[in-house]
Amino acid sequence: MSAITQLSSTLSNAVNAVQKKISTTQTELATNVNPSLSPIYNSVILTLSNNINTWGTRSTNLNTTNDIVGVAQTGLSSISSLLYEMQNLAISAESTTATSDLASLNATYQTLATQIKTIANNATIGGTGLLNTTSGITIYPALSTSVTSTVYGYDYASIGAALTTAYPLSSTSAAVTAATQLATYITSVTAAQASMSAYSSMLTLDATAADAFATSSSSYISDLQGLDTTTLQTNLTSYNDQLSVDYYLIGQMNAAASAALTIFK
């Protein structure tokens, strides 16, 4: 029985040792932290980890803003088409003398103006848009919040409203005024489209840079930690296999001990 007792103690110690190795390895894989690193390295890693989180937030916000710009670009395309239609109506109204015909042109004109306002107000993501405001969206392309840039908006919702009230096709002279104003608005849409295209390119570059900084920081952390996840995973498999063998031996030992006790009954 002393041999069985000694073997039991040996196997118990072996199980405890393997379980400790498994726990340590699992922790290293889960946290990606080398427990033997010096406090200085740990401090650097903590700073870099915080930077990675910040870059992730920056990238998300930049991409969201770029999506809003994309919606605005689609809206501007529709608004441009509507303004051209309205300009054609205004030009037709300049030479229309029949009251009923002028009223018909104005009714269509008013409908199109309302559509411009609707498009501008609906060109949003999460309630934020760039066609119903001039205040724009503040973006943060760097780690520091002191580094900012602004994606400015264009208030075409107000322009749509103004076209229905301040520039109606109520008379031939009013139609001339409306046509002139519409030409100005069409020019402004072209400029706005160019701005949105530039904003989109800038936001894409900023988001790509943020992702690159996060990736490089993560890579540097891995280098500092010196963790070989492939080796750790291989070791973990080996430890689990060893634990299974130890448990098997314990089972065999228990069976032998039980048989020995039966003999002495």
C-alpha positions in Angstrom: 0.0 0.0 0.0 3.0 2.3 0.6 3.9 2.2 -3.1 0.3 3.1 -4.1 0.4 5.9 -1.6 3.7 7.2 -2.9 2.4 7.0 -6.5 -0.8 8.8 -5.5 1.3 11.7 -4.1 3.5 11.8 -7.2 0.5 11.9 -9.5 -1.3 14.4 -7.4 1.7 16.7 -7.6 2.0 16.1 -11.3 -1.7 17.0 -11.9 -1.3 20.2 -9.8 1.9 21.2 -11.8 0.2 20.6 -15.2 -3.0 22.4 -14.1 -0.8 25.4 -13.1 0.9 25.4 -16.5 -2.5 25.2 -18.2 -3.8 28.1 -16.2 -0.7 30.2 -16.8 -0.7 29.5 -20.6 -4.5 30.2 -20.9 -4.0 33.5 -19.1 -1.2 34.5 -21.4 -3.2 33.6 -24.5 -6.3 35.4 -23.2 -4.6 38.6 -22.1 -1.6 38.5 -24.5 0.6 39.6 -21.6 3.9 38.1 -20.7 3.9 37.9 -16.9 7.7 38.2 -16.8 7.8 41.7 -18.3 9.4 44.5 -16.3 7.2 47.3 -15.0 8.7 49.7 -17.6 7.6 47.5 -20.4 4.2 47.0 -18.9 3.8 50.8 -18.7 4.7 51.2 -22.3 2.3 48.4 -23.3 -0.5 50.0 -21.3 0.0 53.3 -23.0 0.1 51.6 -26.4 -3.0 49.6 -25.6 -4.9 52.8 -24.7 -3.7 54.4 -28.0 -5.0 51.4 -29.9 -8.4 51.9 -28.3 -8.3 55.6 -29.2 -7.3 54.8 -32.8 -10.1 52.3 -33.0 -12.6 55.0 -31.9 -11.1 57.5 -34.3 -11.4 55.0 -37.2 -15.0 54.2 -36.4 -16.0 57.9 -36.1 -14.1 58.8 -39.3 -15.8 56.0 -41.2 -19.2 57.0 -39.9 -18.6 60.6 -41.0 -17.6 59.3 -44.4 -20.8 57.3 -44.6 -22.7 60.6 -43.8 -20.7 62.3 -46.6 -21.7 59.5 -48.9 -25.4 60.0 -48.1 -24.9 63.7 -48.7 -23.3 63.1 -52.1 -26.3 61.0 -53.1 -28.7 63.7 -51.9 -26.7 66.4 -53.8 -27.0 64.5 -57.0 -30.8 64.3 -56.6 -31.0 68.0 -55.6 -28.9 69.0 -58.6 -31.4 67.2 -60.9 -34.3 68.9 -59.2 -32.8 72.4 -59.5 -32.2 71.9 -63.2 -35.9 70.8 -63.6 -37.0 73.9 -61.7 -34.7 76.1 -63.7 -36.4 74.8 -66.9 -39.8 75.5 -65.4 -38.7 79.0 -64.5 -37.4 79.7 -68.0 -40.7 78.4 -69.4 -42.6 80.7 -67.0 -40.7 83.7 -68.2 -42.7 83.7 -71.4 -45.9 82.3 -70.1 -48.8 84.8 -70.1 -51.8 82.6 -69.4 -52.6 82.6 -65.7 -53.6 79.0 -65.7 -50.5 77.8 -67.4 -48.3 79.9 -65.0 -50.2 78.4 -62.1 -49.6 74.9 -63.4 -45.9 75.5 -63.8 -45.7 77.0 -60.3 -47.5 74.0 -58.8 -44.9 71.6 -60.3 -42.2 74.0 -59.3 -43.4 74.1 -55.7 -43.6 70.3 -55.5 -40.0 70.0 -56.7 -38.8 72.6 -54.2 -40.5 70.7 -51.4 -38.7 67.5 -52.6 -35.4 69.4 -52.2 -36.2 70.2 -48.6 -37.3 66.6 -47.9 -34.2 65.1 -49.5 -31.9 67.5 -47.5 -33.6 66.7 -44.2 -33.6 62.9 -44.9 -30.0 62.7 -46.0 -28.8 61.7 -42.5 -27.4 58.8 -40.6 -28.4 58.5 -37.0 -30.0 61.9 -37.2 -26.8 63.6 -38.4 -26.7 65.1 -41.9 -24.8 67.6 -44.0 -27.5 69.0 -46.2 -29.7 70.6 -43.6 -27.1 72.5 -41.6 -24.0 74.7 -42.2 -22.4 73.8 -38.8 -20.9 70.5 -40.1 -19.2 67.7 -38.2 -16.0 68.0 -36.1 -13.6 65.1 -36.7 -10.5 64.0 -34.7 -7.9 62.5 -37.1 -5.2 62.2 -34.4 -4.8 60.9 -30.9 -5.0 64.3 -29.3 -8.5 65.9 -29.2 -6.8 69.3 -29.8 -6.2 68.2 -33.4 -9.5 68.7 -35.2 -11.0 69.3 -38.6 -14.5 70.1 -39.8 -16.6 68.6 -42.5 -18.9 71.5 -43.3 -22.5 71.1 -44.3 -24.8 72.9 -46.8 -28.3 73.9 -45.8 -30.3 72.9 -48.8 -33.3 72.3 -46.6 -33.6 76.1 -46.1 -32.9 76.6 -49.8 -35.8 74.3 -50.7 -38.0 76.2 -48.3 -36.8 79.6 -49.8 -37.6 78.5 -53.3 -41.2 77.8 -52.3 -41.8 81.2 -50.6 -39.2 83.7 -51.8 -38.8 82.6 -55.4 -42.2 81.3 -56.6 -43.3 81.4 -60.3 -46.1 83.9 -59.5 -45.4 86.1 -62.5 -43.2 86.3 -65.5 -40.9 88.8 -63.7 -40.8 86.5 -60.7 -39.9 83.7 -63.0 -36.9 85.7 -64.2 -35.7 86.2 -60.7 -36.3 82.6 -59.8 -34.3 81.4 -62.9 -31.4 83.7 -61.9 -31.4 82.4 -58.3 -31.6 78.8 -59.4 -28.5 79.3 -61.6 -26.7 80.4 -58.4 -28.0 77.4 -56.5 -26.9 75.0 -59.2 -23.4 76.5 -59.1 -23.4 76.0 -55.3 -24.4 72.4 -55.7 -21.5 71.8 -58.0 -19.2 73.3 -55.5 -20.7 71.3 -52.7 -20.3 68.1 -54.7 -16.6 68.9 -55.1 -16.2 69.6 -51.4 -18.0 66.3 -50.5 -15.7 64.4 -52.8 -12.7 66.0 -51.2 -14.0 65.3 -47.7 -14.6 61.6 -48.6 -11.0 61.3 -49.8 -9.7 63.0 -46.7 -11.8 60.8 -44.4 -10.8 57.6 -46.1 -7.1 58.5 -45.8 -7.5 59.5 -42.1 -9.4 56.3 -41.3 -6.8 54.2 -43.1 -4.0 56.0 -41.2 -5.8 55.4 -37.8 -6.1 51.7 -38.6 -2.4 51.5 -39.6 -1.3 53.2 -36.4 -3.4 50.7 -34.4 -2.0 47.8 -36.3 1.6 49.0 -35.9 1.1 49.6 -32.2 -0.4 46.1 -31.7 2.6 44.6 -33.6 5.0 46.5 -31.4 3.2 45.3 -28.3 3.6 41.7 -29.5 7.3 42.3 -30.1 7.7 43.8 -26.6 5.9 40.9 -25.0 7.8 38.3 -26.9 4.8 36.0 -26.8 4.8 33.2 -29.4 1.1 32.3 -29.5 1.7 29.4 -31.8 4.1 27.8 -29.3 1.8 28.6 -26.4 -1.1 26.9 -28.1 1.1 23.9 -28.9 2.2 23.8 -25.2 -1.4 24.1 -24.1 -2.4 21.1 -26.2 0.6 19.1 -24.8 -0.4 20.1 -21.2 -4.0 19.0 -21.7 -2.7 15.7 -23.2 -0.5 15.2 -20.2 -3.3 16.0 -17.8 -5.4 13.3 -19.5 -2.6 10.8 -19.1 -2.3 11.7 -15.4 -6.0 11.3 -14.8 -5.9 8.0 -16.6 -3.0 6.8 -14.3 -4.9 8.0 -11.3 -7.9 6.0 -12.4 -5.8 2.9 -12.9 -4.2 3.5 -9.5 -7.6 3.8 -7.8 -8.7 0.6 -9.5 -5.6 -1.2 -8.2 -6.0 0.2 -4.7 -9.6 -0.9 -4.7 -8.6 -4.4 -5.8 -5.9 -4.6 -3.1 -8.5 -3.6 -0.5 -10.8 -6.4 -1.7 -8.1 -9.0 -1.3 -7.5 -8.1 2.3 -11.2 -8.2 3.2 
